[in-house]
Structures are given as C-alpha cells and as structure tokens.
C-alpha cells in the first residue's frame, strides 16, 4: 500500500526538547490520530511533514516527495490547519475563500459551497463575528476545499466549548471519509481520536510509544482483576504494562492480551475475577507511565 507520508529514523533537536528515532508511516486513504500530552512533540512532527522544519537525522517523504528539499511540489497537495492560525477579522469568509482560490488552482468551488452548508457558515459574514467554533470550521473549509491529498490538523478541537467540539467532530467525521484523502490530526483528547481515527499513534517526550490500527490497538489491551497477591517478578512479563496489588486483589493491565494469560496467572495462584476492555484514555496513561512500547 502506498504511503501518504513516511518518516524513517527521524531526529529533531532543540535546546530543551528532541524528537528521537521516529519511524512512522501513514497509508493513503487512512486517518491517523496523533496523541500526546502538551510538549510530547506532536507539533514538531507536523512541522517536519509540512517542510517548516528540517530533520537533524533521518528522512521525511510526503506524497512521494523528499522534504524539505522538494517541499514546493509536496505543498500543492498538503492541507494544514491549526487552532492557533489566524484569519483577517475585518474580512469576510468569502474574501478568504477567494484568496485561497487564487493561490491554489485546485480549489473546488462546488465543494466549498457544500462545506458552507455542512458547517452552517455564512460566507458574507466578517470572520471577526465568528465564534471560536465557527473560526475552526472556517479554517477547515479553507483547507478542505483545496482538495489536498494529505490533510494535517494540529489540535483542531482545542479550546472549543462542548457543543462546538461535538459540532466540529461531527463535521470532520462527515468530510474525512474519502479514500483519496489521507489525514493526520494531533490531539491530547483521546475521545476525539477514538471517534475519528483509523490508526492511533502515541508520542511522549519526543519518543514513539506505540502505533497501530485502532481495532487491533484496542483489542490487545485488557484490564485483568485477580484474587490473590502478585509475585514481585510478575511486572517483568513483557505482555504486561502494569501490575498493582490492592488488598486481596491484583489489577493487571495487559498490553498484549492473549487467551493463555488466565491459565498462566492461575499457575501463580492468581484467580482471574474479570477481564475488561480499556478505553483509549486509560491505555494512553498506562502506556506513558510504564513506557510500554509495542
């Protein structure tokens, strides 16, 4: 399968932060959610993919172009939107649409009008009168109507009130399902990622913690509650991310669940009481705290 982007052995160093040994790729037509706390390296990774930063080591390929050397060719098919991008408050959305259309010949006016309806935006209104949620939708419209093959979104729902966040997520869910478009969006909100993404990638302190398609990712993590006391060396089992004794119970979080695990635990005198699936937020916190790398 062709990759929308490919990162190979990437390192990017700053005085107080570094991306380290990042190898990652996104198949064409897929949506990847990039999850990490603030300062994890999400924005730095996006800057590398847009050619705004050059790696200190490794190779960046985007839509078949090596960056930053071939960024001019790549940027024709890259759309980028960030919640901290600013529009001209005194100008209308229509003015912004015309400006982008002049810069990018691939602008699809019919699709832009469709997005106006979907996002419930008024093109003749000055953007200074937009709510924060409307401004986010306007940025998405300006990005999407160019019909980019790769869409990069940096924290698209940050700062939105609950109603606006749901509206933006619903709008994104409607328009992102396009086999010709690949999407990478960063977020520290695991609920957004779980709702939209096909593939989930965790970053922490500049390192890649885990990356896999959503279904297999969620399927392999389990919370196991046992009766008994865990031996000290149980934490060393490679398929377990955390082990915690709590009175007569043991809570185990397995990062590679398998059907043989209950029998293996029973051989240690631990009787499995229940096995639960884990929400993405719990998985993320556990993976970060334990350094559980797939």
N, C-alpha and C positions, 0 to 999 in steps of 0.2 A: 504494500500500500504506500502511495506517495505521501511524503511528509510535508505539511504546511510550513513547519519550521523544525530545525534540528540544532541542538546545542551539544557540542562534543568537548568534554574536558574544560569547561569554561571556568575561568577565574577572573575576578574583577576586584581590585584592591583600592580601598580608600583609607585615610589615616585611622579611622576608628571602626571600620567595617570592611568585610570582604565576602564576596561570593566565592565559594570554594568547590572545585571539581564537580561542576554541574553538567550532567549529561541527560538530555531530555528531548523528546520529540512529540509532535502532535500530528496524527494522521489527518489528511484532508477530510473536511466534512464533519469533524468532531468538535465538541465543546469541552474545553479543559478549564476546571476551576482551580486556581492557584491560591492556596490557603496558607496563611501565616499571620502571626501577631505583627503589630506595627514594628518596623525595623527588621523584619525577617529577611528582606531582600527582594520582595515582590516588585517594587517599583524599579529597582536596579535591573532586574531581569527584563522587564518590559522596555526599559531604555536601550538595552542591548539589542532587543528584537526590532526596535524602530530605527536603529543606527544613531541614536542620540548619544550613545556611549560605545566605546570600543573595548573589547576584552583584553586583559593583560596576558591571557593564555587561552588556548582552545580556539574553536571555530564556530561561527554562527552562520547558519544557512536559513534563509527565509524565501519561500516560494522559488527555490532553485537558485537564488542569488546569495553570494557570499557578502556578509556585512562586516565592517562598514564600507568596504571597497565598492560594492555595487548597490548602495542604498538608494540611489536615484531611481534605478529601474525597479527595485523592490517596492518603493513607496507608492508607486502608481496603484498597487493592489493591496496596500495596507491601510486599514482604517484604525484610528486611535482616538479614544475618548477617555478623559479623566475627570473625576468630580471637581477637581480644582481648576479646570480650564475655564476661561472667562470669555463671555460674549460682549459685544458692544451694547451697553444698556440702552442707549438712546435710539438704536436701530431696531427695525422690525425683524421678525424671524424670516420674512420673505427676502429682506435685504441680505441676510446671512446666506440664505439658500442660493440667491443669485451669485453672490461672491464665490461660494464653493463651486458652483456650476462652471464659472469662468475658469477656475483653476484646474478642475478635474473634468475632462471631457466625457468620462464615463457616467456622469451624473444622469440618473434616471428620474425624469420629472414625473412620470406617471406613478412610480413607486414612492416618490417624495410626497405626492398628494395622498396616496394611500396611507402613508405613515402619519400624515397630519390627522387623518380621521381616526386611525387606531390610537394615537397618542392623545387625541382630543386637544389639539393645539390650534391656535388662531394665527395664521401666517402674517396677518396685518398688524398684530399687536407688538408693541415695543417689548423687547425681552426684559427691560428693567421692571416691567409689571408682572413678570412671571414669578410663580412660587419656585422654591428650590427644586421641587419635583418636576415642574414644567421645564426648568432650565436643563435638568438632566435629560429629560425626554428630547428636548430640542437638540442637545449635543449628539444624542444617539441618532436622531433623524439626519442631521448633517453628515454623520459618519456613514450610516447605512445606505443612504440614497446614492452614494458613490458606487455602490455595489462592490465593495472590496472583497477580495478572496480571503483575506485574513483580517479579522477584527480583534483588536486589542483594547480591553476595557480595564482601567485602573480604578478599583473601588467604586463601581458605578452606583451603589446604593448608600454610600457613606453619608451621614448627615440628614437622611430623609426621615420624616415622621412615619409612623407605622402605616398609615393609609397610603401615603405617597410611595413608600417602599414596595407595598403589595402591588400598586398600580404599575410601577416600573418593572417589577419582576414578571407580572402578567404580560406586559408589553414585550419584554425581552423573550419570554417563553414563546410568544406567538411568532416573532420575526426571526429568531435564531435558528429555527429548524429548517435549514436549507443545505442540501447535500453539496452545493457548490461553495459554501462558506465555512471557513474554519474560525473558531473563536477561542481566545484565551482571555479569561477575566480573573482579576485578582480580588480577593476579599478576605477579611478576617471574620466574616459572618458565615459560619458553616451551614446554616439553614439555607442561605441563598445558593451556596454551592451544591448542596444536596438536591435542591429543586431543579437546577438548570443543567448541571454538568453531566457529560458522558464519562469523563476521566477526571480523577482527583489527584492533585499534586500538593504535598506538604513541604513548605520551606520553614527552616528555623535556624536562626543565627547564621544565615548565609549558606546553609547546607541543605541538600535534598534529603528529606527524611523518608519520603515514600511517594510513589506514583503508580497508579493502576486504574483500570476502568472501574467505574463506580460500583457495578454489581458485584464483581469479584472482590473489590476492596471491602465493601460492607459485609460480604458473605464470609470472609475469612476471619473476621474479628468476632469474638464472643466474650461475654461476661459469665463466668462459671462460679457458682457458690457451692462450697463443700462443707460438710460436717467434719470436724477434726482439727488437727494442728499441722500446719505445713512444715516440713523439714527445711533446714536452713538452705540447702542446696537447690531447692525447687526453683528459686529465682533464676538459676543458671540455665534452665531448659531454654533452648533457643526459640521455641514457638510461643513462649510466654513473655508478655510485656511487663506485667506487674503481678505481684503476689502480696496479699495483705491479710495478716491474722487479725481477727476481731472477735475476742472471746472464744467461743466454741466453733466459730465459723471462719472459713477462709474465702476471701474474694480473689479470684484469679481473672486476669484479663489476658486472653489469648490472642495473639496477632496472627497465628496460623492454626485455626481450629481444624481438628480432624476427628473422625468418629472413634478413633482408638484412644483418644485422650482420657475419657472417663475411666476406662479399664486401667490405664497406666496410673491414674491418680488413685484408684481403688487399691492398687498393689502397694501403695504407700500408706494405706489406712484412711484415705480421704474419700468420703462418700458424697458423690455429686447430688446436690439437692435441686438445682435448677441450672438451666443454660439459657441465657438471653442474648438476643441481638443487641448491638450497641449503636447508638446514634453517632453521627459523624463528629459532633462536638466532643463527645466522650472519647472517641477514637483519637481525635487530634490531640486533646490534652494528655492522654495516656502516652501516645507516641512521642510527643515532645518531652514529657517528663522522664521517660525511660530511655530516650534515644533509640527507639525501636525502628531500625532501618530494615525495609523489606529485602 
